[in-house]
Amino acid sequence: MLERAKAAYKIWLIVHHKMARSERFGIGNRIDVLWLDLLGSLRKAAYTSITQKLSALEEVTRAVDAVRFFIQIAWESGLMAQSHFISLAKDIEEVGRMVGGWRRGIIAKNPSRLQRDGER
C-alpha cells in the first residue's frame, strides 16, 4: 500500500513540475503537502501499535479523501492531462480500498475490545 502511494506520488511530481508557476505554488503545493501527509500517515499506521492503529487508519482515510478532492479540482481546472488524472485517481482509489480492508481486518480480529473502547 505504501509502495502504491509512493509510485503515485512520483507521477504527481511530474504533473506538479509541469504546472504553470502560479498554479504550482498555489494548488500544486497544497496537493504536494497533502500527498506527503498521506505518505507520512501510511508510514505511521504501518508501525503503530494495534491499540492505536484504528485512529491512525482514520487519519490515513482523511488524507486519501483530501488528496482525491484536490486532484479532482486540479483536473477540472485543466491543470493536468486526463491521462495523469486517470492514473492518479486509480492509484488513490486503490490505496483507499486497501486502507478500508486493513481497517475491516483489524475490526474483525478484535471486535470485543473495539466495542469496549466504543469504536465500531
OpenMM code with the backbone's topology and positions (N, CA, C; nanometers):
from openmm import Vec3, app, unit

residues = "MET LEU GLU ARG ALA LYS ALA ALA TYR LYS ILE TRP LEU ILE VAL HIS HIS LYS MET ALA ARG SER GLU ARG PHE GLY ILE GLY ASN ARG ILE ASP VAL LEU TRP LEU ASP LEU LEU GLY SER LEU ARG LYS ALA ALA TYR THR SER ILE THR GLN LYS LEU SER ALA LEU GLU GLU VAL THR ARG ALA VAL ASP ALA VAL ARG PHE PHE ILE GLN ILE ALA TRP GLU SER GLY LEU MET ALA GLN SER HIS PHE ILE SER LEU ALA LYS ASP ILE GLU GLU VAL GLY ARG MET VAL GLY GLY TRP ARG ARG GLY ILE ILE ALA LYS ASN PRO SER ARG LEU GLN ARG ASP GLY GLU ARG".split()
positions = [
    Vec3(0.0821, -0.1180, 0.0000),
    Vec3(0.0000, 0.0000, 0.0000),
    Vec3(0.0871, 0.1251, 0.0000),
    Vec3(0.1869, 0.1269, 0.0867),
    Vec3(0.2787, 0.2407, 0.0899),
    Vec3(0.3530, 0.2521, -0.0431),
    Vec3(0.3911, 0.1390, -0.0987),
    Vec3(0.4614, 0.1415, -0.2277),
    Vec3(0.3720, 0.1983, -0.3386),
    Vec3(0.2433, 0.1625, -0.3365),
    Vec3(0.1484, 0.2137, -0.4357),
    Vec3(0.1348, 0.3649, -0.4221),
    Vec3(0.1263, 0.4134, -0.2989),
    Vec3(0.1148, 0.5571, -0.2747),
    Vec3(0.2430, 0.6297, -0.3168),
    Vec3(0.3577, 0.5691, -0.2908),
    Vec3(0.4839, 0.6303, -0.3333),
    Vec3(0.4932, 0.6394, -0.4850),
    Vec3(0.4512, 0.5346, -0.5533),
    Vec3(0.4536, 0.5362, -0.7005),
    Vec3(0.3607, 0.6444, -0.7547),
    Vec3(0.2438, 0.6586, -0.6946),
    Vec3(0.1506, 0.7629, -0.7376),
    Vec3(0.2083, 0.9011, -0.7107),
    Vec3(0.2761, 0.9168, -0.5989),
    Vec3(0.3384, 1.0461, -0.5678),
    Vec3(0.4430, 1.0834, -0.6733),
    Vec3(0.5149, 0.9857, -0.7228),
    Vec3(0.6139, 1.0129, -0.8272),
    Vec3(0.5469, 1.0633, -0.9547),
    Vec3(0.4302, 1.0090, -0.9858),
    Vec3(0.3530, 1.0603, -1.1008),
    Vec3(0.3094, 1.2030, -1.0715),
    Vec3(0.2635, 1.2265, -0.9488),
    Vec3(0.2217, 1.3610, -0.9105),
    Vec3(0.3368, 1.4605, -0.9278),
    Vec3(0.4580, 1.4221, -0.8909),
    Vec3(0.5721, 1.5131, -0.9048),
    Vec3(0.5906, 1.5574, -1.0492),
    Vec3(0.5711, 1.4682, -1.1436),
    Vec3(0.5813, 1.5030, -1.2859),
    Vec3(0.4755, 1.6069, -1.3204),
    Vec3(0.3524, 1.5820, -1.2770),
    Vec3(0.2429, 1.6762, -1.3030),
    Vec3(0.2724, 1.8105, -1.2377),
    Vec3(0.3163, 1.8074, -1.1136),
    Vec3(0.3432, 1.9298, -1.0376),
    Vec3(0.4481, 2.0164, -1.1068),
    Vec3(0.5537, 1.9545, -1.1564),
    Vec3(0.6607, 2.0305, -1.2214),
    Vec3(0.6174, 2.0891, -1.3556),
    Vec3(0.5161, 2.0303, -1.4178),
    Vec3(0.4683, 2.0809, -1.5467),
    Vec3(0.3667, 2.1939, -1.5328),
    Vec3(0.3175, 2.2175, -1.4124),
    Vec3(0.2180, 2.3228, -1.3909),
    Vec3(0.2809, 2.4599, -1.4104),
    Vec3(0.1969, 2.5543, -1.4509),
    Vec3(0.2414, 2.6935, -1.4585),
    Vec3(0.2805, 2.7400, -1.3187),
    Vec3(0.3688, 2.8355, -1.3125),
    Vec3(0.4234, 2.8807, -1.1845),
    Vec3(0.3150, 2.9185, -1.0832),
    Vec3(0.2167, 2.9945, -1.1241),
    Vec3(0.1144, 3.0397, -1.0288),
    Vec3(0.0355, 2.9220, -0.9721),
    Vec3(0.0018, 2.8232, -1.0548),
    Vec3(-0.0698, 2.7056, -1.0059),
    Vec3(0.0211, 2.6137, -0.9259),
    Vec3(0.1463, 2.6062, -0.9679),
    Vec3(0.2405, 2.5193, -0.8980),
    Vec3(0.2590, 2.5642, -0.7531),
    Vec3(0.2614, 2.6965, -0.7328),
    Vec3(0.2820, 2.7476, -0.5970),
    Vec3(0.1506, 2.7708, -0.5230),
    Vec3(0.0400, 2.7431, -0.5863),
    Vec3(-0.0909, 2.7517, -0.5214),
    Vec3(-0.1427, 2.6128, -0.4920),
    Vec3(-0.2363, 2.5684, -0.5755),
    Vec3(-0.2979, 2.4373, -0.5544),
    Vec3(-0.1954, 2.3245, -0.5662),
    Vec3(-0.0942, 2.3432, -0.6500),
    Vec3(0.0087, 2.2398, -0.6649),
    Vec3(0.0804, 2.2120, -0.5342),
    Vec3(0.1202, 2.3184, -0.4646),
    Vec3(0.1861, 2.2986, -0.3350),
    Vec3(0.0912, 2.2391, -0.2326),
    Vec3(-0.0352, 2.2795, -0.2382),
    Vec3(-0.1343, 2.2238, -0.1448),
    Vec3(-0.1465, 2.0724, -0.1644),
    Vec3(-0.1572, 2.0309, -0.2905),
    Vec3(-0.1672, 1.8875, -0.3201),
    Vec3(-0.0391, 1.8159, -0.2790),
    Vec3(0.0742, 1.8787, -0.3027),
    Vec3(0.2015, 1.8173, -0.2666),
    Vec3(0.2085, 1.7931, -0.1149),
    Vec3(0.1690, 1.8906, -0.0368),
    Vec3(0.1683, 1.8758, 0.1092),
    Vec3(0.0715, 1.7642, 0.1498),
    Vec3(-0.0443, 1.7579, 0.0850),
    Vec3(-0.1408, 1.6529, 0.1169),
    Vec3(-0.0854, 1.5146, 0.0847),
    Vec3(-0.0155, 1.5012, -0.0290),
    Vec3(0.0468, 1.3731, -0.0638),
    Vec3(0.1489, 1.3337, 0.0422),
    Vec3(0.2318, 1.4301, 0.0825),
    Vec3(0.3336, 1.3995, 0.1830),
    Vec3(0.2699, 1.3630, 0.3165),
    Vec3(0.1602, 1.4303, 0.3519),
    Vec3(0.0866, 1.3934, 0.4732),
    Vec3(0.0332, 1.2508, 0.4624),
    Vec3(-0.0196, 1.2171, 0.3449),
    Vec3(-0.0712, 1.0821, 0.3229),
    Vec3(0.0395, 0.9785, 0.3388),
    Vec3(0.1531, 1.0023, 0.2776),
    Vec3(0.2650, 0.9088, 0.2890),
    Vec3(0.3107, 0.8951, 0.4349),
    Vec3(0.3183, 1.0073, 0.5049),
    Vec3(0.3566, 1.0033, 0.6452),
    Vec3(0.2549, 0.9285, 0.7307),
    Vec3(0.1274, 0.9498, 0.7016),
    Vec3(0.0216, 0.8808, 0.7769),
    Vec3(0.0241, 0.7305, 0.7514),
    Vec3(0.0482, 0.6913, 0.6269),
    Vec3(0.0582, 0.5486, 0.5952),
    Vec3(0.1748, 0.4843, 0.6688),
    Vec3(0.2868, 0.5519, 0.6687),
    Vec3(0.4042, 0.5001, 0.7381),
    Vec3(0.3772, 0.4870, 0.8868),
    Vec3(0.3133, 0.5890, 0.9436),
    Vec3(0.2789, 0.5874, 1.0865),
    Vec3(0.1840, 0.4715, 1.1166),
    Vec3(0.0830, 0.4520, 1.0337),
    Vec3(-0.0142, 0.3447, 1.0561),
    Vec3(0.0524, 0.2079, 1.0493),
    Vec3(0.1512, 0.1942, 0.9628),
    Vec3(0.2185, 0.0660, 0.9482),
    Vec3(0.2965, 0.0281, 1.0739),
    Vec3(0.3451, 0.1261, 1.1470),
    Vec3(0.4324, 0.0977, 1.2606),
    Vec3(0.3699, 0.1262, 1.3965),
    Vec3(0.2449, 0.1695, 1.3998),
    Vec3(0.1806, 0.1990, 1.5273),
    Vec3(0.1285, 0.0705, 1.5915),
    Vec3(0.1080, 0.0761, 1.7205),
    Vec3(0.0593, -0.0422, 1.7921),
    Vec3(-0.0853, -0.0710, 1.7532),
    Vec3(-0.1268, -0.1933, 1.7726),
    Vec3(-0.2617, -0.2359, 1.7347),
    Vec3(-0.3673, -0.1549, 1.8082),
    Vec3(-0.3397, -0.1120, 1.9296),
    Vec3(-0.4387, -0.0362, 2.0062),
    Vec3(-0.4629, 0.1022, 1.9478),
    Vec3(-0.3672, 0.1543, 1.8744),
    Vec3(-0.3806, 0.2881, 1.8155),
    Vec3(-0.3956, 0.2843, 1.6642),
    Vec3(-0.3969, 0.1649, 1.6079),
    Vec3(-0.3970, 0.1517, 1.4632),
    Vec3(-0.5241, 0.2062, 1.3988),
    Vec3(-0.6404, 0.1859, 1.4603),
    Vec3(-0.7648, 0.2348, 1.4005),
    Vec3(-0.7654, 0.3862, 1.3885),
    Vec3(-0.7192, 0.4557, 1.4895),
    Vec3(-0.7149, 0.6019, 1.4792),
    Vec3(-0.6134, 0.6456, 1.3742),
    Vec3(-0.5043, 0.5729, 1.3626),
    Vec3(-0.4057, 0.6045, 1.2587),
    Vec3(-0.4647, 0.5814, 1.1194),
    Vec3(-0.5439, 0.4758, 1.1045),
    Vec3(-0.6068, 0.4484, 0.9751),
    Vec3(-0.7153, 0.5506, 0.9421),
    Vec3(-0.7811, 0.6040, 1.0424),
    Vec3(-0.8774, 0.7125, 1.0190),
    Vec3(-0.8054, 0.8353, 0.9648),
    Vec3(-0.6877, 0.8622, 1.0164),
    Vec3(-0.6062, 0.9736, 0.9675),
    Vec3(-0.5671, 0.9504, 0.8212),
    Vec3(-0.5305, 0.8283, 0.7884),
    Vec3(-0.4961, 0.7937, 0.6506),
    Vec3(-0.6171, 0.8138, 0.5596),
    Vec3(-0.7337, 0.7711, 0.6061),
    Vec3(-0.8557, 0.7856, 0.5269),
    Vec3(-0.8841, 0.9325, 0.4975),
    Vec3(-0.8682, 1.0174, 0.5975),
    Vec3(-0.8883, 1.1614, 0.5762),
    Vec3(-0.7882, 1.2157, 0.4752),
    Vec3(-0.6638, 1.1695, 0.4820),
    Vec3(-0.5613, 1.2159, 0.3891),
    Vec3(-0.5919, 1.1703, 0.2460),
    Vec3(-0.6376, 1.0464, 0.2310),
    Vec3(-0.6756, 0.9957, 0.0985),
    Vec3(-0.7879, 1.0805, 0.0401),
    Vec3(-0.8887, 1.1098, 0.1207),
    Vec3(-1.0006, 1.1904, 0.0736),
    Vec3(-0.9569, 1.3304, 0.0317),
    Vec3(-0.8668, 1.3895, 0.1082),
    Vec3(-0.8180, 1.5237, 0.0759),
    Vec3(-0.7407, 1.5243, -0.0552),
    Vec3(-0.6519, 1.4275, -0.0731),
    Vec3(-0.5754, 1.4192, -0.1983),
    Vec3(-0.6697, 1.3992, -0.3155),
    Vec3(-0.7645, 1.3078, -0.3005),
    Vec3(-0.8623, 1.2797, -0.4065),
    Vec3(-0.9371, 1.4085, -0.4453),
    Vec3(-0.9826, 1.4827, -0.3469),
    Vec3(-1.0601, 1.6042, -0.3698),
    Vec3(-0.9795, 1.7095, -0.4461),
    Vec3(-0.8582, 1.7375, -0.4002),
    Vec3(-0.7797, 1.8433, -0.4622),
    Vec3(-0.7249, 1.8032, -0.5994),
    Vec3(-0.6965, 1.6765, -0.6190),
    Vec3(-0.6547, 1.6315, -0.7522),
    Vec3(-0.7696, 1.6485, -0.8509),
    Vec3(-0.8902, 1.6191, -0.8074),
    Vec3(-1.0056, 1.6381, -0.8952),
    Vec3(-1.0232, 1.7857, -0.9302),
    Vec3(-1.0050, 1.8738, -0.8335),
    Vec3(-1.0145, 2.0176, -0.8614),
    Vec3(-0.9089, 2.0584, -0.9632),
    Vec3(-0.7871, 2.0104, -0.9456),
    Vec3(-0.6797, 2.0447, -1.0391),
    Vec3(-0.7120, 1.9961, -1.1799),
    Vec3(-0.7655, 1.8756, -1.1900),
    Vec3(-0.8015, 1.8219, -1.3208),
    Vec3(-0.9154, 1.9021, -1.3822),
    Vec3(-1.0199, 1.9301, -1.3039),
    Vec3(-1.1337, 2.0064, -1.3546),
    Vec3(-1.0930, 2.1467, -1.3974),
    Vec3(-0.9865, 2.1989, -1.3386),
    Vec3(-0.9365, 2.3318, -1.3744),
    Vec3(-0.8423, 2.3275, -1.4936),
    Vec3(-0.8184, 2.2097, -1.5477),
    Vec3(-0.7311, 2.1956, -1.6640),
    Vec3(-0.5833, 2.2041, -1.6331),
    Vec3(-0.5458, 2.1723, -1.5102),
    Vec3(-0.4059, 2.1838, -1.4699),
    Vec3(-0.3258, 2.0561, -1.4908),
    Vec3(-0.3945, 1.9494, -1.5329),
    Vec3(-0.3227, 1.8249, -1.5595),
    Vec3(-0.3911, 1.7512, -1.6735),
    Vec3(-0.3142, 1.6702, -1.7406),
    Vec3(-0.3674, 1.5905, -1.8511),
    Vec3(-0.4617, 1.4837, -1.7967),
    Vec3(-0.5569, 1.4471, -1.8791),
    Vec3(-0.6535, 1.3457, -1.8380),
    Vec3(-0.5838, 1.2136, -1.8066),
    Vec3(-0.4818, 1.1796, -1.8819),
    Vec3(-0.4108, 1.0535, -1.8577),
    Vec3(-0.3458, 1.0519, -1.7194),
    Vec3(-0.2884, 1.1648, -1.6778),
    Vec3(-0.2302, 1.1722, -1.5439),
    Vec3(-0.3388, 1.1648, -1.4377),
    Vec3(-0.4490, 1.2337, -1.4622),
    Vec3(-0.5594, 1.2306, -1.3657),
    Vec3(-0.6118, 1.0879, -1.3485),
    Vec3(-0.6317, 1.0186, -1.4584),
    Vec3(-0.6834, 0.8811, -1.4509),
    Vec3(-0.5877, 0.7921, -1.3726),
    Vec3(-0.4602, 0.8044, -1.4010),
    Vec3(-0.3606, 0.7238, -1.3302),
    Vec3(-0.3600, 0.7546, -1.1809),
    Vec3(-0.3598, 0.8836, -1.1461),
    Vec3(-0.3585, 0.9225, -1.0052),
    Vec3(-0.4879, 0.8816, -0.9358),
    Vec3(-0.5997, 0.8990, -1.0036),
    Vec3(-0.7288, 0.8627, -0.9439),
    Vec3(-0.7362, 0.7124, -0.9160),
    Vec3(-0.6885, 0.6317, -1.0105),
    Vec3(-0.6878, 0.4865, -0.9886),
    Vec3(-0.6003, 0.4498, -0.8695),
    Vec3(-0.4836, 0.5110, -0.8628),
    Vec3(-0.3917, 0.4792, -0.7529),
    Vec3(-0.4486, 0.5214, -0.6177),
    Vec3(-0.5061, 0.6399, -0.6108),
    Vec3(-0.5590, 0.6866, -0.4829),
    Vec3(-0.6814, 0.6055, -0.4416),
    Vec3(-0.7609, 0.5639, -0.5388),
    Vec3(-0.8753, 0.4777, -0.5075),
    Vec3(-0.8276, 0.3429, -0.4542),
    Vec3(-0.7249, 0.2891, -0.5140),
    Vec3(-0.6711, 0.1605, -0.4691),
    Vec3(-0.6149, 0.1719, -0.3271),
    Vec3(-0.5438, 0.2790, -0.2992),
    Vec3(-0.4920, 0.2998, -0.1636),
    Vec3(-0.6089, 0.3090, -0.0654),
    Vec3(-0.7133, 0.3802, -0.1025),
    Vec3(-0.8310, 0.3910, -0.0168),
    Vec3(-0.8960, 0.2563, 0.0103),
    Vec3(-0.9057, 0.1736, -0.0941),
    Vec3(-0.9620, 0.0390, -0.0757),
    Vec3(-0.8741, -0.0456, 0.0165),
    Vec3(-0.7445, -0.0352, -0.0010),
    Vec3(-0.6527, -0.1116, 0.0835),
    Vec3(-0.6648, -0.0695, 0.2301),
    Vec3(-0.6736, 0.0601, 0.2535),
    Vec3(-0.6871, 0.1103, 0.3906),
    Vec3(-0.8188, 0.0620, 0.4500),
    Vec3(-0.9263, 0.0665, 0.3728),
    Vec3(-1.0552, 0.0172, 0.4201),
    Vec3(-1.0499, -0.1307, 0.4550),
    Vec3(-0.9847, -0.2096, 0.3722),
    Vec3(-0.9690, -0.3521, 0.4003),
    Vec3(-0.8851, -0.3767, 0.5242),
    Vec3(-0.7808, -0.2990, 0.5391),
    Vec3(-0.6937, -0.3097, 0.6558),
    Vec3(-0.7749, -0.2806, 0.7825),
    Vec3(-0.8542, -0.1749, 0.7773),
    Vec3(-0.9383, -0.1364, 0.8912),
    Vec3(-1.0406, -0.2457, 0.9236),
    Vec3(-1.1075, -0.2964, 0.8214),
    Vec3(-1.2066, -0.4029, 0.8435),
    Vec3(-1.1412, -0.5279, 0.9020),
    Vec3(-1.0209, -0.5592, 0.8576),
    Vec3(-0.9490, -0.6745, 0.9102),
    Vec3(-0.9172, -0.6597, 1.0576),
    Vec3(-0.8775, -0.5413, 1.0978),
    Vec3(-0.8475, -0.5166, 1.2396),
    Vec3(-0.9743, -0.5288, 1.3227),
    Vec3(-1.0831, -0.4726, 1.2734),
    Vec3(-1.2100, -0.4797, 1.3457),
    Vec3(-1.2563, -0.6251, 1.3565),
    Vec3(-1.2404, -0.7024, 1.2501),
    Vec3(-1.2830, -0.8422, 1.2514),
    Vec3(-1.2013, -0.9248, 1.3503),
    Vec3(-1.0744, -0.8932, 1.3665),
    Vec3(-0.9892, -0.9691, 1.4578),
    Vec3(-1.0096, -0.9306, 1.6041),
    Vec3(-1.0570, -0.8095, 1.6292),
    Vec3(-1.0668, -0.7595, 1.7660),
    Vec3(-1.2029, -0.6972, 1.7955),
    Vec3(-1.3136, -0.7620, 1.7632),
    Vec3(-1.4438, -0.6961, 1.7814),
    Vec3(-1.4798, -0.6665, 1.9265),
    Vec3(-1.4470, -0.7551, 2.0182),
    Vec3(-1.4875, -0.7336, 2.1575),
    Vec3(-1.4116, -0.6166, 2.2196),
    Vec3(-1.2831, -0.6079, 2.1963),
    Vec3(-1.2045, -0.4976, 2.2531),
    Vec3(-1.2471, -0.3651, 2.1929),
    Vec3(-1.2776, -0.3623, 2.0634),
    Vec3(-1.3189, -0.2389, 1.9993),
    Vec3(-1.4548, -0.1934, 2.0504),
    Vec3(-1.5454, -0.2850, 2.0768),
    Vec3(-1.6759, -0.2474, 2.1287),
    Vec3(-1.6625, -0.1906, 2.2705),
    Vec3(-1.5723, -0.2473, 2.3504),
    Vec3(-1.5488, -0.1939, 2.4844),
    Vec3(-1.4937, -0.0530, 2.4764),
    Vec3(-1.4064, -0.0286, 2.3788),
    Vec3(-1.3444, 0.1026, 2.3641),
    Vec3(-1.4381, 0.2031, 2.2950),
    Vec3(-1.5536, 0.1565, 2.2483),
    Vec3(-1.6508, 0.2471, 2.1873),
    Vec3(-1.6325, 0.2668, 2.0390),
    Vec3(-1.5488, 0.1875, 1.9735),
    Vec3(-1.5276, 0.2012, 1.8290),
    Vec3(-1.6010, 0.0910, 1.7574),
    Vec3(-1.6461, 0.1184, 1.6353),
    Vec3(-1.7138, 0.0187, 1.5543),
    Vec3(-1.6636, 0.0246, 1.4148),
] * unit.nanometer
topology = app.Topology()
chain = topology.addChain("A")
for resn in residues:
    res = topology.addResidue(resn, chain)
    for name in ("N", "CA", "C"):
        topology.addAtom(name, app.Element.getBySymbol(name[0]), res)
